[in-house]
Amino acid sequence: MYVPNNLTNPLTVSLTSTNPAVASAAPSVVIPSGINYVYWTINGIAPGSARITASATGWSPTAVSVVTTTPGLSVSGGGTL
């Protein structure tokens, strides 16, 4: 996630899931001072949908919708070289 400008102080961002049985994230992440972004991971747990909300004091919250599916495998072939 990112903010428009580099931060002068670290910013703690809380993360919450509407359906933690489907998708979860760490309870919070910190955007360090001197930069304006941080990478974070969403963990897909079971098929379904959830919404992950990010919020921080003094900032408007934002959210991302997540859809998780059962892993699949595709095989194609039959052509000649």
C-alpha angles and dihedrals in degrees: 000000000000145000124214097255140024111278124241090202130030114268121214112210120196118218124202132176126214088213113024090176087068105031133003141175136192111288089247144356130203125226102209123229116265095038136063106221147049132192118230137176132240112205116215107213108167137356113283141070136287141165121232113207123200119201136171133176110271094013132095112251121244134190143200127209116229129197118189124194138187111273114256139191126219126197125188132174143109096129129119128236 
